[in-house]
Amino acid sequence: MKKLVGKVALVTGSGRGIGRSVALKLASEGARIVVNDLDAAPAEEVVAEIRAAGGDAVACVGSVTAVDFADRLVKTAMDSYGTIDIIVNNAGYTWDSVIQKMTDEQWYAIIDCHITAPFRILRAAQPIISAAAKQEAAEGRVVNRKIVNISSVSASGNPGQVNYSTAKAGVLGMTKALSKEWGRYKVNVNAVAFGHIETRMTLPVEGDPKFINIEGREIKVGISQATVEASKSMIPLGRPGNPDEAANAVYLFCIPESDYLSGQVLVCGGGLGTV
């Protein structure tokens, strides 16, 4: 029996990497998915993949940092499916530098993506969730909804990532505060903090550096093979995780078995890392 039949899940940054795996995992368990990516092509590819497997999905393309994005995302869900059950705030990237070399642009880009965007999305969803909870209470029904915010073991502090570490620590504060605000709506608000997961941001790079374009900015991605090997040596399980394994951690907070878990942080790091 699929565990998420009838549920509607919004997953930001789900055209690639961990977000894609989350969208596919939730869809495989019966959830209808609102797929988001900065670029149309990967978002539509994930939608097509879900539909080809017999699932249901729509795309909401655009940057989560856009002022109107949260309202568009919520509207897409409501216009397409009429409800919201799960929100996974996953979209993100890193733009590293030591503090004396970090520009205001670098700082605000990461803060806006990892903190401001989830805040706006959850704020936009509140009237929908509140109204649904009140209606369900009047009918004598209990329906648990799920918020999963994505953090990182970098929330404990990582050199060269003062912007990202600050943002990911803020995600934990947001999670714990909202778990207290939204408990009355029967919403479970939790966070998953990832360790070393293999994505385009963390793949080994030798020779010339690799870059991706994010909203007109050239962002360096990848890490040296030496860094990869050092990371492996510190991870008790002896290897980085993959996006599907990361998605499984998110999935745990989306299923009925987690209906009495809220305000919690799950570290998905192969045994390495605390927050």
N, C-alpha and C positions, 0 to 999 in steps of 0.2 A: 504494500500500500504506500503510495507516494505521500509524503508528509506535508506538502505545501499546496495541494490542490485547492484552487479557488483564491489563493493569495495573490496580491499584486506587489511586486518588488521594484523599487527604483534603485538602480545601481549606477553611480557616477563613475566616469573613467572606465567604462566597461567595453571599450572597443579593442583593448589590448591587455596583455599581461594579467595581473591578478584580477582586475575587474572583469575581464572577459571570462576567466575561469569561474568567478563568482556567479556571473549571469548564467553561464551554461549549467552550473551545478544547481542553482535554484530552479532553473527551467526544467531540468531533468527530474526534479521532485514535484513538478506540477505548477510552479508559480508562473504567472504572466509577468513579463519583464519590460520595464522601460529602460532601454539601453542608451547610454550617453557616451559620447566622445567628442573631443575638440574638433575632429575631422569626420566628415560624412562617410567616407568609404569604409573605415573599420567598423563604425557603428552599424552601418547597413549590412556588412558581412556577418556580424554577430546575430543580427535580427534574422537574416536568411538562414544561418546555421540552426538557430533555435526552431524556426518554422519547419525546416527540412526534417528535423527530428520529431516533429509532431507537436511542438510547443507553440506558444503565442508570445509575440514581442513586437514592440514599436520602438522607433528611435526618437531621441530628443537631442539634436546635434548642437554643440556650442560650448563655449568656455563657461565653466562653473563660476568664474569670477565676474562674469558680466552682471551688471546691476539687475537686469530683468530675467536672469536665468532661472532663479528659484521659482518664480511665478510660472514661467514657461514649463518647467519640469513638472510641477504639480498639476498644471492645466492639462498637459499631455496625458498624465495618468488618469485624471478624472474624465477627460473627454473620451479616452480609449476604453477605460475599464470601470470607471465610476467609484473607485475606492483606492485607498492606500493602506497596505498592511506591513510592508517592510521597506526601510530606507537604509541603504548601505552607502555611507559617505566615504568613497574610496579614491576619488580623483586626486592626483598629486604627482609631484616630481621634486627633485632636489636641484639646488643651484648654489653650490658650495663655495666658500671662501673663508679665510681667517677674518676676524672681525675688523682689523685695520684696513683690509682691502675690500670689505663688503660695502656695496653701495646701498643707498636708500631703495633703489629700484629692486635690488636683489631681496632685501629684507621684506618689503611690502608684497612682492610677487608671491613669495612663499607663505607669508602670513595670510594673504587674501585667499590663496588656493586652499590651504589646509584648515583655516579657522573661520574666516569670514564666510566662505562659500557654504560650509556645513551649517553655520548659524543661520544664514538666510534661508536655506532649504528647509530646515526644521521649523523656523518661524513661519514660513509660507504654508507648511503642512499642518500647523497647529489647529487652525479652524476646522479643517477636514477631520482630523483625528478627534478633536473635542466633540464635534457634532455627532460623529459616529458612535463614540463611547457613551454619550448621553442617551442616544436612541437605543443602543443595546441594553443599557441599564434599565431603561423604561420597559423594555420587553423581557427583562429578566434573564438576559444572556450575558455571558462573559466571553469577550474576544480579546485575546492578547495580540498586540502589535509589537513589532521589533524594530529597534534602531541599532545599527552596528556602525560605530565610528572607527575608522582605521588610524591607528597610531603606529609607533615604532619603538624599538628598544633605544633608539636615539633620543627618546624623550628623557632618558636619564643623563643626557649630555654626551655629545660627540664632537671632538675637535674639528674645526673647519665647517661646522654645521650649526652655528648659533641660531640662524634663522629657522632651520628645519627642526632642531631640537626644541626650540621654544614653541614652535607651532604644534609639534606632536605632544609636548607636555600640556599645552593648552587644550588639545583634544580630550585628554584625560579629565581635566577639570570640567569641560563642557559635558562630558558623558556623565560624570558623577552628579553634577548640578541638575541635569535634565532628568536623570533617573528619579530624583526626588520630586521634581515638578510634575512629571508625567505618570507617576505611579497611580494616581487617581484615575487616569484614563486606561489603566491596564496595559501600559506600554513598558516593555523591557528595553532599557537603554544600556548597552554594553559596548566595550571596545576590544578590538584585537590589535595587539602590538606585534608587528613583524620584526623578525631578525633578518638574516641574510637570505633573501628569496631571489632566485634567478629571474631577472627581467631585463629588458633592454637597458635599464639604468645601472645594472650591476654585473653585466656580462664582462668577461675578461677582454681587455683591449691591449694589443701590443703594437708598437710602431706609432703611426700618426693617430692623434686623438679623434674620437668620433663625436659628432654633434647631432642633435635633433632640433627642429624648429618648433618652438612653442610660442604662439602669438607674436611672431616676428622676432623672437629672441633665439639666438643660437646657444643652446644649452649643451654643455659637455656631458657625455654619458660614458658609462663603463668604468672599470677599475683594472688595475694592473694584475697580471697573473700572480705576481708575488703577494699582492694583497688578498687575492682569492685563496691562495694556499695558506696564508697566515690565518685567515678566517676559518678555513676548514679545520686547522689544527686546534682551534679553540672551541669549536662546536662539539659538544659531547656525542652527537650522532654522526659526526665526521664528515658532514657535507652540507651545502646549502639546501634550502627547500625549493620546491618548484611551485609555479602558480596554482596548480590543482591542489597541492597540499595546503597552500595558503587559503584557498577557497573553502576547503573543508573546515578550517577553523572558524571562518565567518558563518558557514552553514550551521555549526553547532549552536550559535546564538539566534538562529532563525526558526528553529523547529520547536514543536510543543514541549519537548523535554526540557527546554530552558525557560519555561513559563514562570518559574520562581527565582530566576537569576536576574539581577538588575544592579547597575552601578559597578559592574565587575570588569576587570581587564584580563584578557587571556593573552599570554605571550606565546607566539608561534615562532620559535627560534631554534628548534632542535636541541633544546636544553640549555642554550646560551642566552643570557640576558634577563634583566628584570626591569621593571618600571615602577 
